[in-house]
Amino acid sequence: MAPPETPARIFLRLCAPLGLAIFIAYLGVIASMYADGRAAAERGDAPMFTDFTSLYAASLLLRQQPAADLYRPREMYQAGLRAAQAAYDGNLSEKQARAIGMNPWMYPPSFILLALPLAYLPYLPALFAWLALTALPYLLAMRTILRDQSFWLIALAAPPVFYNLIYGQTGFLVAGLIALGLAWLRPRPVLAGVCMGLAGVKPHFGLLIPIALICGAHWTSFAAAVATVVAGVAISALALGMDPWYGFLGTLFANLRGFELGIYKWWVMPSVTGALHLIGLDLGVASRVQGVATVIAAGAVAWAWWQAPHREAPPALQYAVLCSASLLAVPLVYLYDLVLLVPAIGWLWVDMRDRGYRRWELAALAVGSLGLLGAIKLGAAGPVYAVLFSGAVFALALWRLGKRPSKAAS
């Protein structure tokens, strides 16, 4: 006799075709956006700009100049003009190329070695190669987390995937390395630490990882992560010299002052600071509230990783708390960084699938995730909504963890 058709079984059966269809739709929309950008460039209008242009600009600069020049705004700006022309086959006017503008290079020198090979490819192949290669750790992590047909829907159709594809950014890489490190924490502690150490290419998203590993007594992974970070510094120093590190450290305070100077794009910044500033709070007040949020996130991670074993809770909830808390704890978050929220949702779904759930929990995850698709079109409301949803995922993971009785109580 066939098993009864439960809502969960129906959902799993639909995941693969629905997830692939949504992902293909994402690619279609992005292809249309690129076509419109090229048409605008041919008309003499401002061309489409993506963050990948800055990454490609860095790789072009590295072929001709010392790596320390990445941290000199004038040199990076000139490289950006060359990258803009490369993106449009050299057909931009000087005014169009300058209209694209250029982001400063904010990554540590250990990231430079990843950017260097891109300059040996034309612009579009470099973009495709970057997205494909950085998606590998993300997809491997999601497959390791989910292990069933829900992989296709959650990993491919989540709205942050769409945003990272648009921007050509680092969302896949950072989320994939952190999630893979967490997924391997118990079966492969050394590899787990290596993955989390490699995620240090965007160090602010690793802020809470040491707290988690120490409170969870994962000393092997902690040592491997520290060794990986140290090795990255040493290898980049040997390959590029110390000047890039001096440049990176010298620009840190200038980048932090970017909030005061208004050089960041607030309308795509779903951090606590960004959301509060967008609804009208003074930047100083927003920054102080961000500090409180950071302390709360750190305390919650410490509690979750210290208490979870005593509550007989699966580690999935610990991992969900850490990933969602990492987005709430730092002021510099963009839409593509929300890819880190996808593993958190995946771990929550695994716990709900294995241990049961209330309908409102599943509805909150499904409807909330779908709502992220509108974040880029909602203006100031978009980042506010994204922060609220990140907070909801964080709170749901903590609630499911906290409701489990402790061993002592049982």
C-alpha positions in Angstrom: 0.0 0.0 0.0 1.4 3.4 -1.0 2.1 5.9 1.9 -0.5 8.6 2.3 -0.1 11.9 0.4 0.8 14.3 3.2 1.5 18.0 2.5 5.2 17.4 3.2 5.4 14.6 0.6 3.6 16.8 -2.0 5.9 19.7 -1.2 9.0 17.5 -1.7 7.7 16.1 -5.0 7.2 19.6 -6.4 10.5 21.0 -5.2 12.7 19.9 -8.1 10.6 21.2 -11.0 9.5 24.3 -9.2 13.1 25.2 -8.0 14.5 24.7 -11.5 11.8 26.7 -13.1 12.3 29.6 -10.7 16.1 29.5 -11.2 15.7 29.5 -15.0 13.3 32.5 -14.6 16.1 34.3 -12.6 18.5 33.7 -15.5 16.0 35.0 -18.0 15.4 38.2 -16.1 19.1 38.8 -15.7 19.7 38.1 -19.4 17.0 40.7 -20.2 18.6 43.2 -17.8 22.0 42.8 -19.5 20.4 43.1 -23.0 18.6 46.3 -21.8 22.0 47.6 -20.5 23.7 47.1 -23.8 20.8 48.7 -25.7 21.0 51.7 -23.3 24.8 51.9 -24.0 24.3 51.8 -27.7 21.8 54.7 -27.4 24.4 56.7 -25.5 22.5 56.4 -22.2 24.1 55.3 -18.9 25.0 51.6 -19.2 24.1 48.9 -16.6 26.7 48.5 -13.8 27.3 45.5 -11.6 29.6 45.0 -8.7 31.5 42.4 -10.7 32.9 45.4 -12.7 34.9 46.4 -9.6 36.2 42.9 -9.2 37.2 42.7 -12.8 38.8 46.1 -12.5 41.0 44.8 -9.6 42.1 41.9 -11.7 43.0 44.2 -14.6 45.0 46.4 -12.3 46.9 43.5 -10.9 48.2 42.5 -14.4 50.0 45.9 -14.8 50.5 47.4 -11.3 51.6 46.5 -7.8 48.8 45.0 -5.6 49.1 47.9 -3.2 47.6 50.2 -5.9 44.2 48.5 -5.2 44.0 50.5 -2.1 44.7 53.8 -3.9 41.3 55.3 -5.0 42.7 57.1 -8.0 44.4 53.9 -9.4 41.3 51.8 -8.7 39.1 54.4 -10.5 41.3 54.3 -13.6 41.1 50.5 -13.5 37.4 50.8 -13.2 37.2 52.8 -16.4 39.1 50.1 -18.2 36.8 47.4 -16.8 33.7 49.4 -17.9 35.1 49.5 -21.4 35.9 45.8 -21.3 32.3 45.0 -20.2 30.9 46.8 -23.3 33.6 45.8 -25.8 35.2 49.2 -25.8 32.2 51.0 -27.2 31.5 53.4 -24.3 32.1 57.1 -24.6 34.2 58.6 -21.9 31.1 60.1 -20.3 29.4 56.7 -20.2 32.4 55.0 -18.7 32.6 57.7 -16.0 28.9 57.4 -15.2 29.4 53.8 -14.1 31.6 55.0 -11.2 33.7 52.6 -9.2 33.6 51.0 -5.8 36.7 51.1 -3.6 38.7 47.8 -3.0 37.7 46.8 0.6 38.9 43.2 0.7 42.0 42.0 2.5 45.1 41.1 0.4 44.3 37.4 0.9 41.4 37.9 -1.5 43.6 39.4 -4.2 44.9 36.0 -5.2 41.3 35.0 -6.1 40.8 38.0 -8.3 44.0 37.8 -10.3 43.1 35.0 -12.7 39.9 36.9 -13.9 41.9 39.4 -16.0 43.0 36.5 -18.3 39.5 36.1 -19.5 37.1 38.5 -21.4 34.6 40.2 -19.2 31.5 38.0 -19.7 33.4 34.6 -19.5 35.1 36.0 -16.4 31.7 36.8 -14.9 30.3 33.4 -15.7 33.4 31.6 -14.4 33.3 33.6 -11.1 29.7 32.8 -10.5 30.1 29.2 -11.4 33.2 28.6 -9.3 32.0 30.4 -6.2 28.6 28.6 -6.4 30.4 25.2 -6.0 30.9 25.5 -2.2 27.4 27.0 -1.8 25.7 24.2 -3.7 27.8 21.5 -2.0 26.9 23.0 1.4 23.2 23.1 0.6 23.2 19.5 -0.7 25.0 18.4 2.5 22.4 20.2 4.6 19.2 19.2 2.9 19.8 15.7 1.4 16.4 15.5 -0.3 14.4 17.2 -3.1 14.0 20.4 -1.1 17.6 21.2 -2.2 16.3 22.2 -5.6 13.8 24.7 -4.3 15.7 26.2 -1.3 19.2 26.3 -2.8 18.3 27.5 -6.3 15.1 29.5 -5.9 15.9 31.5 -2.8 15.7 35.3 -3.7 19.3 36.0 -2.4 20.5 33.7 -5.2 18.9 36.1 -7.7 20.5 39.1 -6.1 24.0 37.5 -6.1 23.6 36.6 -9.7 22.6 40.2 -10.6 25.5 41.7 -8.8 28.2 39.1 -9.6 29.2 39.3 -6.0 30.7 37.2 -3.2 27.5 35.9 -1.6 27.9 32.4 -2.9 31.5 32.2 -1.8 31.1 33.5 1.8 27.8 31.7 2.5 29.1 28.5 0.9 32.4 28.4 2.9 30.7 29.2 6.2 27.8 26.8 5.7 30.2 24.0 4.5 32.4 24.6 7.5 29.4 24.2 9.8 28.0 21.2 8.0 31.4 19.4 8.3 32.0 20.6 11.9 31.5 17.1 13.4 32.4 14.6 10.7 35.4 16.6 9.4 36.5 19.2 12.0 39.8 20.1 10.3 38.2 20.7 6.9 35.4 22.6 8.6 38.0 24.9 10.2 39.8 25.4 6.9 36.5 26.4 5.2 35.6 28.9 7.9 39.1 30.3 7.8 38.9 30.8 4.0 35.6 32.7 4.6 37.9 35.4 6.1 38.1 37.0 2.7 35.1 39.0 4.1 36.3 39.1 7.7 33.3 40.9 9.2 31.0 37.9 8.5 33.3 35.8 10.6 32.8 38.0 13.7 30.7 35.4 15.6 32.4 32.2 14.4 35.1 32.2 17.2 32.4 32.7 19.8 30.5 29.7 18.4 33.5 27.4 18.2 34.8 28.3 21.6 31.4 28.0 23.4 30.8 24.7 21.5 34.3 23.4 22.5 35.1 22.7 18.8 38.9 23.3 19.5 40.1 21.3 16.4 38.1 23.4 14.1 39.0 26.6 15.9 42.7 25.8 15.6 42.3 24.9 11.9 40.4 28.2 11.2 43.0 30.3 12.9 45.8 28.4 11.1 44.0 29.0 7.8 43.7 32.7 8.4 47.4 33.0 9.4 48.4 30.9 6.3 46.3 33.2 4.1 48.1 36.3 5.4 51.5 34.6 5.1 50.9 33.4 1.5 49.6 36.7 0.3 52.5 38.5 2.0 55.0 36.2 0.3 53.3 36.5 -3.1 52.5 40.2 -3.0 54.7 41.7 -0.3 53.6 43.6 2.8 52.6 46.8 1.1 49.1 45.6 0.2 48.5 44.8 3.9 49.6 48.3 4.9 47.2 49.7 2.3 44.4 47.5 3.6 44.9 48.5 7.2 45.3 52.1 6.2 41.9 52.2 4.4 40.0 50.4 7.2 39.0 53.6 9.0 38.3 55.4 5.8 35.9 52.6 4.8 34.2 52.8 8.2 33.7 56.5 7.7 31.9 55.7 4.5 28.7 55.6 6.6 29.1 59.2 7.7 30.1 60.3 4.2 27.2 58.6 2.5 29.3 56.6 0.0 27.3 53.4 0.6 24.1 52.5 -1.2 21.6 52.6 1.7 18.6 51.3 -0.3 20.3 47.9 -0.9 21.8 47.6 2.6 19.7 45.3 4.8 21.7 45.7 8.0 20.3 47.0 11.3 22.2 50.3 10.7 20.9 50.6 7.2 17.3 49.9 8.0 17.2 52.3 10.9 18.9 55.0 8.9 16.4 54.5 6.0 13.4 55.0 8.3 14.8 58.3 9.4 16.9 57.7 12.5 20.1 59.7 12.9 23.2 57.7 11.9 24.6 58.0 15.4 21.5 56.5 17.0 21.3 53.8 14.3 25.0 52.9 15.0 24.3 52.7 18.7 21.3 50.4 18.1 23.5 48.3 15.8 26.0 47.9 18.7 23.2 46.6 20.9 22.1 44.2 18.1 25.7 43.0 17.8 25.8 42.3 21.6 22.5 40.5 21.5 23.5 38.4 18.5 26.8 37.5 20.1 25.1 36.5 23.3 22.5 34.4 21.5 25.2 32.6 19.6 27.1 31.9 22.8 24.0 30.6 24.5 22.9 28.5 21.6 26.3 26.8 21.2 26.8 26.4 25.0 23.3 25.2 25.8 22.3 23.1 22.7 24.0 19.8 23.8 22.2 20.1 27.2 18.8 20.5 25.5 19.2 17.5 23.3 18.7 19.7 20.3 20.1 18.9 16.9 23.1 21.0 15.8 21.1 22.3 12.8 19.5 24.9 15.1 22.9 26.1 16.4 24.0 26.6 12.8 20.8 28.4 11.9 21.3 30.8 14.8 24.9 31.5 13.8 24.2 32.2 10.1 21.2 34.5 10.8 22.9 36.3 13.7 26.0 37.0 11.5 23.8 39.2 9.3 22.3 41.1 12.2 25.6 41.7 14.0 27.4 43.8 11.4 26.5 47.2 9.8 27.8 46.5 6.3 25.4 44.0 4.6 24.1 44.1 1.1 21.3 42.2 -0.6 23.7 39.6 -2.1 25.1 38.9 1.4 21.6 37.5 2.3 22.8 34.3 0.6 24.0 33.5 4.1 20.4 33.4 5.2 19.7 30.5 2.9 21.6 27.8 4.8 19.9 29.1 8.0 16.5 28.5 6.4 17.8 25.1 5.1 18.8 24.0 8.6 15.5 25.3 10.1 13.6 23.3 7.4 15.6 20.1 8.3 14.7 20.5 11.9 11.0 21.1 11.1 11.0 18.2 8.7 12.6 15.8 11.2 11.0 16.9 14.4 7.7 18.4 13.4 6.4 22.0 13.1 3.4 24.2 13.5 1.8 25.5 10.3 2.7 29.1 11.1 6.4 28.2 11.3 6.4 26.8 7.7 4.2 29.7 6.5 6.5 32.3 8.0 9.5 30.8 6.3 7.8 30.4 2.9 6.0 33.7 2.8 8.9 35.6 4.3 11.4 34.1 1.8 9.1 35.0 -1.1 8.8 38.5 0.1 12.6 39.0 -0.2 12.1 39.1 -4.0 10.5 42.5 -3.7 13.3 43.9 -1.5 15.1 45.5 -4.5 12.0 47.2 -5.7 10.6 48.5 -2.4 13.0 51.4 -2.0 13.7 52.2 1.6 11.2 49.5 2.7 13.2 46.8 1.1 16.2 46.7 3.5 13.8 47.2 6.4 11.8 44.1 5.4 15.0 42.1 4.8 16.3 42.9 8.3 12.9 42.0 9.9 12.9 38.7 8.0 16.6 38.0 9.1 15.5 38.7 12.6 12.5 36.4 12.2 14.7 33.5 11.1 17.0 34.2 14.0 14.2 34.3 16.5 12.5 31.1 15.1 15.8 29.2 15.4 16.3 30.4 19.0 12.7 29.6 19.9 12.8 26.1 18.6 16.1 25.6 20.4 14.8 27.1 23.7 11.6 25.1 23.8 13.4 21.8 24.1 13.7 20.6 27.7 17.2 20.4 29.2 18.7 17.0 30.2 18.5 18.0 33.8 14.8 18.9 33.5 14.0 15.6 31.9 
